[in-house]
Amino acid sequence: MDPREQRALLGIALLAAFADGAKADAEREEIRRLADSLGASAAGLHVGTLVHDVLLKRLTLAQAAGELRAPEHRQLAYEVAVCVVDADGSKSAAEAAFLAELKRTLGLADGGTAAVEAQADALAEAIDHPEGGTVAAIGTTRGTTAATAPAAASAPARPAPATVLLSDAESAALDQSILNHAILCGALELLPQNWATMAIIPLQMKLVYGIGQRYGVTLDQGHIKEFLATAGVGLTSQYLEQFGRKLIGGLLGKVAGGVGRGVGRAATGVAFSFATTYALGQLAKRYYGGGRQMSTAVLKDTFAGLLGPARQLQQQYLPQIEQRARTLDAGQIMNLVRQPLA
């Protein structure tokens, strides 16, 4: 794939990200940050200019699709767009219309896209319902209280009822669960298949949900999304960043949702999702364990402070991450999303 094709593929992914026409300013900023993070390693793609072209509607779907001549690249573009659209939950009518137009523009048959559509839709359902099968992973909850999504302008930090206190053994078990989640998410990022990477998002949401429950708080998906966004972990932008790293590193694998045994080269810088997931879990432990008292600024600063040690820990656990990646197949990934992670 030459730079023009790479740029077209990334352009279609960005068009998919804005297909619903309702992305908040915070999400736009996350995608601009994505351009900055990828720019240094993708100078030939001019990612920053590409983001502006998409935001200002200077790049059309037909223009981007016209750069992709190989059938496998057209299939890959559609697969990525489906994952981007579903990365923050079930697709809207506008997003469904965008995908239908993209499929027509790329000249793809319905039969060749059904598998990845079904897998992405199942993962989107898990994002919409992160509570599925989580309580047993962390332990039985006591005295749970509901926490709904906060207003967009504020952090998800409000006075709360008395927080459940964990014993040393319970706290250690929770730390182990966070580590297990982080290893799995790092392993998913090493897989060359795009929909497998999308599974990282519901697993992160499930982790936050389970930690909240362990400290006596039942969360809805709106609150969890707001918690991640406040920390600086966007859903769509996180998937785009993972995809961008694979695109630039030449780690894109089979299309149409097939999961093989191939593991991407960790030395190229993938598996960053280990650090993000580990830091997110430790942040949730501090936040819900401390009675949800952190302000927006403290929440952001705490997450940023946790990322550095988490990246160092990532190097320590890289052999376990790579080994975990070699054991994953499509059925296992879907079961892990739906069921508790010990």
C-alpha positions in Angstrom: 0.0 0.0 0.0 1.6 3.3 -1.1 1.2 6.6 0.8 -1.7 7.8 -1.4 -3.6 4.6 -0.6 -2.7 4.9 3.1 -3.9 8.4 3.1 -7.2 7.5 1.4 -7.8 4.7 3.8 -7.2 6.9 6.8 -9.4 9.6 5.2 -12.3 7.1 4.9 -11.8 6.2 8.6 -12.0 9.9 9.5 -15.1 10.4 7.3 -16.7 7.5 9.2 -15.8 9.1 12.5 -17.8 12.3 11.6 -20.6 10.5 9.7 -23.2 11.1 12.4 -22.7 14.9 12.1 -22.9 15.3 15.9 -19.4 14.8 17.2 -18.8 17.0 20.3 -16.0 19.5 20.5 -14.1 17.1 22.9 -14.2 14.4 20.3 -12.9 16.7 17.6 -10.1 17.8 19.8 -9.3 14.1 20.4 -9.0 13.5 16.7 -6.8 16.6 16.2 -4.6 15.2 19.0 -4.6 11.9 17.0 -3.2 13.9 14.0 -0.4 15.3 16.2 0.4 11.9 17.7 0.6 10.2 14.3 2.2 13.1 12.4 5.8 12.5 13.5 5.8 8.9 12.3 3.7 9.5 9.2 5.2 12.6 7.6 4.3 11.4 4.1 0.6 11.1 4.9 0.2 14.7 6.1 -2.3 13.6 8.8 -2.9 17.0 10.1 -3.9 18.3 6.7 -6.1 15.3 6.1 -8.0 15.9 9.4 -8.6 19.5 8.3 -9.7 18.4 4.9 -12.3 16.1 6.5 -13.5 18.6 9.0 -13.9 21.3 6.3 -15.5 18.8 3.9 -12.8 19.2 1.3 -12.3 15.4 1.0 -15.3 13.5 -0.5 -16.0 9.8 -0.1 -15.7 9.3 -3.9 -12.3 11.0 -4.0 -10.9 8.8 -1.2 -12.5 5.6 -2.6 -11.1 6.4 -6.0 -7.5 6.0 -4.7 -8.2 2.4 -3.6 -8.0 0.2 -6.7 -7.1 -3.2 -5.2 -10.2 -5.2 -4.1 -8.6 -6.1 -0.8 -7.9 -2.4 0.0 -11.5 -1.5 -0.7 -12.7 -4.4 1.5 -10.3 -3.2 4.2 -11.6 0.4 3.9 -15.2 -0.7 4.5 -14.2 -3.0 7.4 -12.4 -0.1 9.1 -15.3 2.3 8.6 -17.7 -0.2 10.1 -15.5 -0.5 13.2 -15.1 3.3 13.5 -18.8 3.8 13.3 -19.5 1.2 16.0 -16.6 2.2 18.3 -18.8 4.4 20.5 -21.9 2.1 20.4 -24.7 1.2 18.0 -24.8 3.2 14.8 -27.2 6.0 14.1 -29.4 6.3 11.0 -26.9 8.8 9.6 -24.0 6.4 10.2 -25.9 3.5 8.6 -26.6 5.6 5.6 -22.9 6.5 5.4 -21.9 2.9 5.4 -24.5 2.0 2.7 -23.1 4.8 0.5 -19.5 3.7 1.2 -20.4 0.1 0.2 -21.9 1.3 -3.1 -19.0 3.6 -3.8 -16.5 0.8 -3.2 -18.5 -1.6 -5.3 -18.7 -4.3 -2.5 -21.2 -7.1 -2.4 -23.3 -7.6 0.7 -22.1 -11.2 1.1 -18.5 -10.2 1.4 -19.2 -7.7 4.3 -21.7 -9.6 6.4 -19.2 -11.2 8.8 -17.5 -8.0 9.9 -20.8 -6.2 10.2 -22.1 -8.8 12.5 -19.0 -8.8 14.7 -18.8 -5.0 14.9 -22.5 -4.8 15.7 -22.1 -7.4 18.5 -19.2 -5.3 20.0 -21.3 -2.1 19.7 -24.0 -3.9 21.7 -21.4 -4.6 24.4 -20.4 -1.0 24.4 -24.1 0.0 24.9 -24.4 -2.5 27.8 -21.1 -2.7 29.6 -22.8 -4.2 32.7 -23.1 -7.6 31.0 -21.4 -10.4 33.1 -19.2 -8.0 35.1 -20.1 -8.4 38.8 -18.7 -11.9 39.2 -15.3 -10.7 37.8 -14.7 -8.3 40.6 -16.7 -9.8 43.5 -20.2 -9.5 45.0 -21.3 -5.9 45.4 -22.7 -4.5 48.6 -25.2 -1.7 48.9 -24.9 -0.4 45.3 -26.2 3.0 44.3 -26.9 4.2 40.8 -24.7 6.8 39.1 -26.1 8.4 36.0 -24.1 10.3 33.4 -23.1 13.8 34.6 -23.6 17.0 32.6 -21.2 17.3 29.7 -19.6 20.4 31.2 -18.6 18.8 34.4 -16.4 15.9 35.5 -18.1 12.7 36.7 -17.3 13.6 40.3 -20.1 14.1 42.8 -20.6 13.5 46.5 -21.4 9.8 47.0 -22.8 7.6 49.7 -20.3 5.8 52.0 -17.8 3.9 49.8 -17.4 0.1 50.3 -14.0 -0.5 52.0 -12.0 -3.3 50.6 -9.7 -5.6 52.6 -6.1 -6.0 51.6 -6.9 -9.3 49.9 -9.9 -7.8 48.0 -7.7 -4.8 46.9 -5.0 -7.2 45.6 -7.6 -9.2 43.7 -8.9 -6.0 42.1 -5.3 -5.1 41.1 -4.9 -8.5 39.5 -8.2 -8.1 37.6 -7.0 -4.7 36.3 -3.7 -6.3 35.2 -5.6 -9.2 33.4 -7.7 -6.6 31.5 -4.6 -4.7 30.5 -2.8 -7.8 29.2 -5.8 -8.8 27.2 -6.3 -5.4 25.7 -2.6 -5.1 24.8 -2.9 -8.6 23.2 -6.0 -7.5 21.1 -4.0 -4.6 19.8 -1.3 -6.9 18.5 -3.7 -8.8 16.4 -3.8 -7.7 12.8 -7.6 -7.8 12.4 -9.4 -4.5 12.8 -12.6 -5.7 14.5 -10.5 -7.5 17.2 -9.0 -4.1 18.2 -12.5 -2.7 18.5 -13.1 -5.2 21.4 -10.7 -3.2 23.6 -13.3 -0.5 24.1 -16.1 -2.6 25.7 -13.5 -4.4 27.8 -12.3 -1.1 29.2 -15.9 -0.1 29.9 -16.6 -3.4 31.5 -13.5 -2.9 33.7 -14.7 0.5 34.9 -18.2 -0.8 35.5 -16.9 -3.7 37.6 -14.7 -1.4 39.7 -17.6 1.0 40.4 -19.7 -2.0 41.5 -17.0 -3.2 43.8 -17.1 0.1 45.6 -20.9 0.1 45.8 -21.8 2.2 42.8 -23.8 0.9 39.8 -22.9 2.8 36.6 -24.8 3.3 33.4 -23.0 3.4 30.0 -23.4 7.2 29.8 -21.5 7.7 33.0 -18.8 5.3 31.9 -18.3 7.1 28.6 -18.1 10.4 30.4 -15.6 9.0 32.8 -13.4 7.8 30.0 -13.8 11.1 28.0 -12.9 13.2 31.1 -9.8 11.1 31.7 -8.9 11.7 28.0 -9.8 8.3 26.6 -12.1 8.9 23.6 -13.9 5.9 22.2 -13.8 6.7 18.5 -10.5 8.5 18.7 -8.9 5.6 20.6 -9.9 3.1 17.9 -8.7 5.5 15.2 -5.3 5.9 16.9 -4.9 2.1 17.2 -5.8 1.8 13.5 -3.4 4.6 12.6 -0.5 2.9 14.3 -1.2 -0.3 12.5 -1.6 1.5 9.1 1.7 3.3 9.5 3.5 0.3 10.9 2.4 -2.0 8.1 0.6 -4.3 10.6 -2.8 -4.5 8.9 -3.8 -8.1 8.5 -6.5 -10.1 6.9 -9.8 -8.4 5.9 -13.4 -9.6 6.4 -12.9 -10.3 10.1 -10.8 -13.5 9.9 -8.6 -13.9 13.0 -5.4 -15.9 12.6 -2.4 -16.6 14.7 -0.3 -13.8 13.4 0.8 -11.3 16.0 1.9 -7.8 15.1 5.5 -6.8 15.8 5.4 -5.3 19.3 8.7 -3.5 18.7 6.8 -1.1 16.3 5.0 0.4 19.2 1.6 -1.3 19.3 0.2 -2.8 22.5 -0.2 0.7 23.9 -3.6 -0.3 25.0 -2.0 -2.2 27.9 -0.9 1.1 29.4 -4.2 2.9 28.7 -6.2 0.1 30.2 -4.0 -0.3 33.3 -4.0 3.4 34.0 -7.7 3.6 33.5 -8.3 0.7 35.9 -6.1 2.3 38.6 -7.8 5.6 38.0 -11.2 4.1 38.5 -10.0 2.3 41.7 -8.9 5.6 43.2 -11.9 7.5 41.9 -14.7 5.2 43.1 -12.7 4.0 46.1 -12.4 7.6 47.2 -16.0 8.5 47.0 -16.0 10.2 43.5 -14.5 13.4 44.9 -12.0 14.2 42.1 -12.5 17.4 40.0 -12.1 17.4 36.2 -8.5 18.7 36.5 -7.5 16.2 39.2 -9.0 13.3 37.2 -7.1 14.3 34.1 -3.8 14.9 35.9 -4.1 11.6 37.9 -4.7 9.6 34.7 -1.7 11.4 33.0 0.4 10.6 36.0 -0.6 6.9 35.9 0.2 6.5 32.2 4.0 6.8 32.7 4.4 3.9 35.2 1.8 1.9 33.2 4.0 2.2 30.0 7.0 1.0 32.0 4.9 -1.9 33.3 3.9 -2.6 29.7 7.5 -3.4 28.8 7.7 -5.8 31.7 4.6 -7.7 30.7 5.3 -7.7 26.9 6.0 -11.5 26.8 2.7 -12.2 28.5 0.9 -9.8 26.2 2.4 -11.5 23.1 1.6 -15.0 24.5 -2.0 -14.0 25.2 -2.3 -12.7 21.6 -1.2 -16.1 20.2 -4.0 -17.9 22.1 -6.9 -15.7 20.9 -9.5 -16.6 18.3 -12.7 -15.0 17.2 -15.0 -17.0 19.5 -12.8 -16.4 22.5 -12.8 -12.6 21.9 -16.5 -12.4 21.7 -17.0 -14.5 24.8 -14.5 -12.4 26.8 -16.4 -9.3 25.8 -19.7 -10.8 27.0 -18.5 -12.6 30.1 -16.5 -11.7 33.3 -12.7 -11.6 33.2 -11.1 -13.2 36.2 
